[in-house]
Amino acid sequence: MTTTTVTRLGSSHPVARGLRRPKPRILQFGEGNFLRAFVDWKIDRLNELSEGDWGVVIVRPIAAGNPHSLNEQDGLYTVFSRGVAESGEAISISRLITCVRKELKSHGEWDQVLTLARDPDIRVVVSNTTDSGIAYDPTATFDADPPISFPAKMTRYLHERWKHFDGDPEAGLQMLACELIDHNGEELRRIVLRHAEEWTLERDFIAWVADDNVFYNTLVDRIVPGFPKAEAEDLREELGYDDLFMTTGELFHLFVIERKPGMPAPLLNLDAHDPGTIVTDDVTPYKARKVAILNGAHTALCPLALIAGIETVGESVRDATGAHFLDQLLHKEIIPFLTLPRKELEEFARAVLRRFRNPYIQHQWYDISLNGLVKYQTRDLDRLIAHGERFGAPAPLLSLSLAAWLVFYLGRHPAAAAFPARDSKGILSRVGEIGALDDGTATGRETMVSAFLSENAFWGRSIDDTALRAKVLDCLTYLTEVPFTFDRLEAYISASHTE
């Protein structure tokens, strides 16, 4: 490859000259790769498609992080969207993001953040402050510079706005919390109001927060691997500029915003121009779809792939047997027990299978295996139980997966030395105790399986019954009597489900 000289991206760079830059109207808590390759990427596309004027000011909520600032590049950076198209072709699309106007630090520039509270053009707040970011901290104080937690910062920011605009209802903000917790918007609202009460702030302010500000629950879904370190030099050559903040994301993207009855429509009308954004009165079915189809498929195939010696998701699904397993699992044992329209669920399932085949993402099964039993409980167990209740027999593939998790945790497979089970000490200890019940006899093995299925620490309740116990026992024999391979998996699928 011929080496060329590339210069740092910024507004003075030839590629950026003449770009239309929008007015700051959105305050964003969180500077990480996810928000920049998801919400900001969507906002940038909205501005283009609708001739919108939505600019973003990013606030770093914590002191640590990237030593560089987006201000070094005038807020400009590149997102690569990469994956498998519906045609089956692997594609990569780059986009120069222009909607970010400035980055501020909450630590050291809190006064500038509060200045934005007095800006009438700021109407929307977006956040992703990690899964634990929306949490109550009893040590948080109103006068800290800045308050210690994100909800405390938000309370202080809202109070500054309420005071400046003299409680004007029109000055209320719309909050789009993107943290990966249930009811994220409602939880942020609850903690903000708790801080306001405990800090004995004005009753009129508390009423203004409750009545004139909107906290939307959301569901976000896009895999964002982040900065492409291994490919950075090649990508710089391709782009013709140096970009410290370029990031990668998969092609798939889904943003579900819950607008409950009585809530105003989101000002940021992404759904009008982006089929990957949905506004609905109930986010629950979409979360159930994601957990059951995307996460549930991962969790079901994970132990089978590992005990067969297959290390990555892509390798598994590019194999015809792995793809067949997931197709049958999704269409026979998962989709029939979800509430959204069948066509919509099947479209999502097809997108999930394309995501799994993405050659740009090397997703390791061993990473997915961490805390695998609780993942099975939260992602697959409901479908296993529902299948038994509807058809009077255990779901064949979910039962095989359940048995494979036991094999994996007990280390009774050839790859056990390289891939030992990883979980809490208590869970691993209990699995060991259960494994010791197997004394080599048929009775001992059945006692072990019964104890496994009865363990509240694994499933939240006992799931032991005669039919499931017998099925898991048969699956254990199938998985361990000879070294397990995907050839044996294909035989099991064919015997379990007709097309």
N, C-alpha and C positions, 0 to 999 in steps of 0.2 A: 504493500500500500504506500502511495506517495504521501509524504508528510507535508501538510500545509500549515501556515501560521493562523491560529484562531485567536480572536480577542474576546474579552469578557462581554457578556450580554448586558445591555443597558439601553436607555432611551436614545443614546447617541450612536449606538451601533447601527450600521446600514439596514439590517433586517428589521429594526424597530422604528425607523424613521417614518413619520406620517401616521403612526398608529393612533386610533381614537382611544382616549383614556377616559373612563367613566368617572362620574362624581362619587365621592365616598358616601354611601348610604347604608352600609352594612358593617357592623362591628363583629369581629370574629375572634373568639377566645380559643387559641390553638393554632400553632404555626406548622404542625407536623405534616408529613407526606400525605396522610389520609385525607385531611380536609382540602389540601391543595390539589390533590388528584381526583377529588370527588365533588364536594360542594363548589369550590372555586372554579373547577373545570366546567361544571354545569352552569354556573353563573356566567362564565365567559361565553359559552355557547348561547345562552339566553340573550345576552347583549347583542350577539351577532344576528340571531334569528329574528329577534323582535325589535331591533334597533333600540334596545334598552339602555339604561344609564345607571347600572348597578355596580358601583365601585366598593371595594372591600378594604377596611383597615384591620390589619391583623394585630392582635395583642398576645404576646407570649405570657402565659399565665404563671410560669415558674421561672426561677432565676437560671437554672441550668439549661443545657441544650446546645444546639449548633452554635459554634463560635462566630459563624458568619451571619449576616443579616440580609434579608431580602432587599433592604434599602440599597445595598451595594449594587444591585441590578435594577434599581428603580421599580421594584416589585414584579419584574418580568421573570418568567421561568417557563420551562417546557415540560409538557406531559406527553409521554408515549403510551398510547392505548394499544395493547398487544394481546393477541389470542387467536382463536380459531373462528373464522366466519361461518355462517350457515352453509356455505358451499363446501366447507371442509378445508379451505385454504388458510394457512397461517399468515396473519397480516399484522403490520405495525404502522400506526398512524401517529404522527407528532403534531402537537398543537402548542403554539406560543400563547401563554396565558397573559392577558393584559388587564384583568379586572382588579388585581391587587395594587393599591396605590401607595401603601405605607405599612411599615411594621413598627410597633411600639413594644417596649418592655414594661410589664406591670411593675417589675422591680427596677426602680431608678427613673421611670418615666410615668409614674402613676398620676401625677398632676396633669400630664397630657391626655391620659386616658379619661380622666374626669372632665377635661375640657370638651371632649367629644360628647359627653353626656348633655352638654349645653348646645349641641349642634342640632338644629331642627331637621336637617337632611338625613341624619341617622335614624332609621326606622326599624331595622331588623338586627337581631343578635343571633349569631351562629356559634355553636360551641362543640368542641370535642376535646375534653380535658382528661382523657383516659377513662377506663371503666370505673375507677374509684374517684374520679374528679367531682362527681355530684354526690357529696357526702357531707354530713353535718360535723363540724369541728367545734367543740365547745370552747376552745381557746380563742376563736376568732373574735376580733374587736372592730368596732366601727372606725376608729381613728388610726388604725394601722396603715402603714405606707409600704405596700398595700395590705389589705386584709389577707389572712393566710390561705383561705380556701376559695375556690371558684364561686360557690354560692354566696359567700361573704362578700367577695368582690362585686358580684352582681347586685347584692343588696345595697352596697355603698353607692354603686353607679346609678342605680334607679333612684336612690334618695337625692342624689345630686341633680338628676333630671327633673324630678318632681318639684324640688325647691326652685330651680331656675325657671321652670315654666308655670310656677304657681298652681300646680295641681291640675293643669289643663288635661282633660281626658284625651284630647287629640295627640298629646305628647307621649302617650303610652307606646310601648314597643312590642314587637312580635319576636318571641324567642323560639329558635329551632335548635333544640338540644339533640346532638348526634352521638352522645355517649352510648356505649353498648350495654345499657341496663334497661330493664322493663320500666315502662311508664316514665321515661327520662324527663320529659317536660313537666309532668305532674310532680315528680320528685324534686326537681329544681324549684318549682313554685313553692312546694311545701317547706323546703329549707329556707328559702328567702323570707317567707312569711314568719317562720320561727325565729330567724335572726332579728327581724324587725320587731317582733314582740319582746324578745329577750333583751334587746338593746333599748327598749322603751321608746321607740321612735313614734312619731306623731300618729294618732289614730287616722287622720285624714290620709296620711301617706300609706298606711297599711290598706286602707280601703281602695286607694288609687292602684296599688299593686294588684290587688285582688280583682278589681272590676275593670280596669282600663289597660291592662297588659295581658298579652296572650302567650301561653306556654304550650306549644304543640308537642305531643309525643311523636317520635319518629322511629322508623326502622331504616337502617342504612346497610347496603350490601355492595361492596366492591373490594376485590383483593388488590391491595396496593403494595407490591414488593418494595417500593421506595427507590432510592438512588441506585442506578445501575452500575455499581462500582466496577464490576468485571468488564463491562463494555464501555466505560466512560470515554476512553480515548477514541474508539471507533465512532461513537455517537457524536463526539465533538467534531470530528472530521465530516460526518454526514450533515450536521447542522450548519457548520461554518462559524460557530462561536463557542466560547467556553461558558458553561452554565453550571454554577455550583449547586443549583437547586432543582435541576431536572429530576423528574421522578417517573416511575412506570406504574401503570395500572392495567388490569385486565380489560377486555372489551366490555364485558357485562357490567352494568351499573343499575342499581335500584334504590330509589329514595321514596319511602312511603311516609306521608305526613298525615297525621290523624287530626281531622277537623271535626270535633264533636258538635252536636246540635247546639246552636247559640253562638258558636265561635265565628268570627269573621273569616273570610277567605284569606289565605296567605297573600301578603303584598308581593312577595317574591313568587310570581306565577310560573314557576318552572314547568308545572304540569301542562300548561297550554302549548308548550313547544317541545317537550321532551317526553317521549313515550316511556323513558326509564324513571319518571317521577309520577307518583300516584297520590292524589289527595282523596282520603276516604274517611268515613265517620267511625271506622273501627280498624285499627292496625292489626288486631289479634289474628285474623285468618292469614295475613301475609307473613306474620312472624311464625305461625304454625307451619306454613308452607316452607319457609326457609329452613326452619329447624328440622322438619321431617324429611324434606327432599334433599337439600344440600348437606346439612350437617349429619342427618340420619344415614345418608348413603355413604358418606365418609366413614362414619363410625361402624357401619355394618361390614364394609369390605376390609377395614383396616387390619383386624387380627388375622383374617384369612390370607391377606397379602403378606404379612410379616412372617407367618409360620410357613408360607410357601417360598420365602426368601426373596420377595419382591420389595424393593425399597422405596419407590416413588409412586405417587398417584398416577402420573402420566404413563409410566410403564405399565401399570395395571390396566388402565382403560384403553390403551392402544393395543393391548392383547384382546383378542376376540372373546376369550372366556370372561375376562374382567368386565368388558362392555356388556356381555350377555347377562352376567350376574346382576349388574346395576339396572339394566333394562327390565328384567323380570322382577327384581326387588321393587322398583319404583311403580311399575304398572300393576303388579298383583298384590303387593303387601303394604304399600304406603299410600299411593294416590287414592285408592278406594275409601280411605278412612279420613280424608280431609274434606273441608266444607266448601272451598271455592269451586267454581265451575270446572268440570273435568277438562275441557279444552284448554283453559288457562293453566291448569296444573300440568298438563302434558307439555305445553309450550315451555313452561318453566323447567320441567325435567329435561327437555332436549337442550335447553341452554346450559343446565348444570353439567350434562355430559360433555358438551363442548368445552366448558370451563375446565373440567378435569383433564381434557386432552391438551390444554394450553402448553405448547412447547417452550414458552418463555418463562414458565413458573415451574421450578423443581420443588414440589411439595413433598416432603419426606413423611412416609407413613409413621416412622418412629416418633416424629414430633406430634403427630395426631394422636398417637397411642397414650400420651400423658393423661393420667386420670381417666383411663378408658371406661371403667365401670360406671362412673357417674355420668359420663357422656352417653353411654348406652341407656342409662335410666332416663335421662332428660330428652334424648333424641329418638330412641327407638322403642322403648318399652311400651308406650301407649299403643303403638300400632301392633306390637306383638300380642298384647292383651285383647285389643279390639278384634283382631283376626280370630283368636280363639273363641271369643264370645259370638261372633257372627257365623262362623263356619263350624264351630265345635271341634276344631283341630288346630294345633299350633302352626304358625306361619313357618314354612320350611326353611326359607333363607334367613329369616331373622333368628330362628332357632339355631341354625348352623353357626351364625355369627356369635350368638350367646355362648355356645359351646366353645367356639374358637377363642373368645375372651378368657374363658377358664383355662384353656390349654396355654394361652399366651402368659397369663399371670402365674401359672404353675411352672412355666419354663419347660414344658414337655414338648419341645420342638427343636429341630436342628439349629435354628438361628438364635437360641436362647442366650448363648454367651455374648453374642454381639448386640442383642436387643433385649436386655432384661426389662421386666415390667417396672414402670415408674409411677408411684402413687404415694400417698401418705404412709407413714410407718404403721399406723393403725390398720389401714386397709390391707397392706402387704402382709402384716402379721396375721390378720384374720384369714386371708386367703391361704397362708401356710398351714394354719390350723385345720382348715377345711380340707386341704389336700392330704393331710396326714390321715384323714379318715379312710382313704382309699388303701386298703391293705392287700390289694391284688386279687381280691375275690369279687364276684358279681355283687354280693351284698354290700361290701365295703365301698365299691364304686357308686352304687345307688345311694348309700348313706351320704357320700361326699356331694353328689349332685343335689340331693334333697337339702343339705345344709347350705349349699351355694344359692339355691333358689329361695331359701327361707330367710336369708340374711338381710335384716332391715338396713344395715349400714350400707349395703350395695344398692338396694332397690326402694328404700323408704317404706317397705312392707314386704310381707312374704308373697312370693309369686309361685310357690310350690303347689303343684297339683299333679295328679297321676299322669295326665296326657303330656304335659310339658316335660315332666321329669323323664318319661320314657323317650320322648323325642330327643332331649339333650343327651341322654345316655347313648342312643343310637348315633348321634352326631359325634360324640366323643370317640366312639369306636372308629367311625369313618375317618376322623381327623388324625388318629394316632396309631392305628393298626399297622400302617405302612407310612413312609414319609409322604406328607401331604403336598400335592402339586396342583397347579391350575388345571391339569388334565383331569384329575379326580374331581375338582370343583365343577368342571363342565358336565361330567357324568351325573353329579348330584343335581345340578340345575335341571338337566333333561329329565331326570326321574321325578323331579318335584313339581314342575310346572309344564303344562302343554302350552304351546304358543297360542 
